[in-house]
Amino acid sequence: MGLLFEQIDSQPSPLGEITLRRRRIPALGDRDIYEVKLGEEFLMSSMFVDAEVALADLTLEVTQGDDLSVVVGGLGLGYTADAALRNDRVGELLVVDALGTVIRWHQQEKVPLGRVLNEDPRCRYIHGSFFELADPDKGFDPEQPGRRFDAILLDIDHSPRALLNESNATFYNAESLGRMARQLKPGGMFGMWSNEPPDEDFLAVLEAVFVAPEARVVSFFNPFQNREATNTVYLARAAGGA
């Protein structure tokens, strides 16, 4: 491996081989770019984190209260979790990920934000499937079954239709979202990232469960395509808030 490319780790997972690598692209400046691949598919890159940060910022901006308890579904490279922890109103953060390898990369500080998350006493990793734990009969916090949260942030699938795992499709309907919403406090917020433009059909599903859902478009520059690109953040409030 040359100085411009390093494969840091590669491990089998239930979804296929998952690989962490670091590279530099001289034309884009002298900085490390971290990438995660699942098989031959690119899952994430530290080049494009604007919408992952916006997921936390936009959701918490409209979450009411202080000493907030927050769940992040999907650890990735840690940017959503890090953005949540930079909000002084967050008192506790549970980061749920089904891939133990991704959690270990952070615990072993093989990724840039590993140390930041490890050193923050508010942050706790939960190894498990977000979609299974979204059922309130199981719950996101194994130490406190049945507890409710101020905000739940989701960044796992590429969109409600472009899925990382086909079994996740059973989550994006009113019944499953309604069960997850039972883990939110009255007026609590659900936020979700999507790689695709706003989906009116999915907004209608959210409207069947939540109060006044909306889709926010997040723009950022893509240097590989030399143009602006967009992602979407969905925001929806649980019933019962002020």
N, C-alpha and C positions, 0 to 999 in steps of 0.2 A: 504494500500500500504506500502511495506517495503522500507527500505533505498535504496535497489538496483533497485527499479522500481517506477516510478511515471508517471501517465497519466496527462499531463499538461492541455490539452484541447481537446475537441471533438465537432465538429459542423457539421450540415448537409451542403451539397453543391450540386450544380447541377449534380456533378459526383458521389455523394454518400457521406457517412460519412467520414470526414477527421479528423485525430487524430494526435496530437503531444504528444510524450512521451519521457521521459528521463530515462536512466537506466545505471547501471554499471555492468561490467563483470569482477570480481576480477582477473581472469586469464590474462586479457588484460591490467591490470594496473588500478590505482586509478584515473579515469577520467570519466566525464559524456559523455554519447553517446546520441545524440538527433536523434530521428527517426520520420518520417512522414509516416502514412499509409492512404490509400484511400480504404475504406471498409476493406477487408482482404489482400489487396495487399500492399507490401512495396514500397513506392515511393522513399525515400531517407534516407540516414543515414550519420551522421557526421563522421562515421568510414571511409567512402570512398568518398573523395572529390578531389583527385588528378586530375582527368580528368575535373571536374568542374572548378578548378583553371586553369588548362591548357587551357581550352576553351578561357578564357580571355587573358592569357599570350601569347598563340600562335597567336591568332588573332590580338591582339594589337601590337605585335612585328613586324608584316608585314603591319600594317596600317600606311599610310603616313601622315605626318603633326603634328601639335601641337594644343593644345586647342581642343582636339577631342570631338565630340558629339557622344555618344554611346547609343545604345538600348540593353538591356538584356531582352529576352523573357523567362519568367519562373524565379520566385524569389527563390523558394525552401527554403533552409536554408541559402541562402545569400552568398554562397561561390564564385560564379561567379561574383556577383556584388562587393563583397569585393576585389577580385583580380583585377577587373577593376579599382576600386578607388585607389588601391595601385600604379597604373601607373600614374606618375606625368604629363603625357601628356594628360590625360583625363580632360576635362573641364566641362563636363556635362554628367550625366548618368540618363537615364530613364529606370526604371525597370517595365516591364509590366507583370501583372498576372491576370488571370481571377477569381481567388479565393480570395475574400475579406478577408476570414479568415486568409490566409497565410500572406497577407499584415498586418493585425491587429496584428498577432503574432510578427512581427518585430516592428511595431509602439509601441506596449505595452512592447517590449523587453522581450518577453517570450523565445526567442531564443538567442544564444550567440552573434550573429553578429547584433542583432537589434540595439543596442546602437551605434555601429560603423557606420552603414548606416544612422541612424537618425541624428547623429551629423555631418555628412559630407554635407555641403551645396550644393555640386555638385549633390547629389542624390535626385531623385524624383520618387515616386511610381505612377504608372498608373494602375488603376483598369479597366481591360478590356481584351478581348480575343486577344492575339497576332495575331491569324490567321485572325480575322476580321480586325484588325487595320493594318495588312500587306498590305491591299488594299490601294493604295495611295489616293483614293477618300475619305478615312477616315483618315488614318495617325496615327502614334504613339503618336504624341504630340497634345493633344486637345487645347493647348494654341497657337500653331503655325501650323495650317493646311498647308499641302503642303511642309513642310520643309524637308531637306535631312540630312542624318547622315553619319559620317565617318565610322562607324562599326555597324553591327547588329549581336548580339550573341543569339543563340537559344538553349535552354535546357528545353524541355517540354516532348516530347514523348521519349520512350525508344530507338526508332530508326525510320527510315522512314517507317518501316513495322510493328513494335510493338508499337501500338498507345495507348495513354492514353484515347482517345475518338475516336471512328471510324469516326466521322465527320472530324477529322483532316486530313484524307487521301487525301482530295481534295487539300491540300497545296503542297504535294511533287511531283509536276509535273512542267514542264517547264513554263506553262502559269502562274500559281500562283507564282512561284519563280520569274518569270520575272516581275510581278506586284510589288512584294516586293522590287526587285532590283531597282525599280524607286524611292525608298526612300533612296537609297544610293547616295552619291556624286560620281562623276566620279573617278574611282579607289578605291572606298570604299570597305571595306571587309565584307564578310558574313562568320560567323563561326557557326558551329553546333556540338553539342555533340550527340554521339550515344553509347548505351550500347553494340552494336554488332560489329563484325569485319567489315572492309571496304567493302562497297557494290558497286561493279563495275557498276551495273545498275543505282544506284543513282548518282554515279560520272558522268555517261553519261548524266543524266538529268541536273546536274549542268553545264556540259560542253556546253549544248545547250543555257545556259543563261549567264554564267560567263566566265572569262578568267582564264585558267590554274588551274582548281580546283584540290585539292589533299586531301588525307586522311592521317592523322597522327595518329599512334597508340600510346596510352599512357598506360604504364605499372605501376602496383602498387601491393603491397603485400596484399593478402586476408588472414587474420589470421584464419578465420573460416574454410577455405579450405586448409590452410597451403601451398599456392602456389601463383605464380604470376598470376594476372588477367589483362585483358586489356579492355580499352574502345577506342573509335575512335573520333577524332575531324576532321571535314571537314572544309576546308578553300577554299574560292573562292573570286576572285576579280571582282568587277564590271568593265565594259568596260569604257574606257576613261581616265584611269590614265596615269601617266608619265611612 
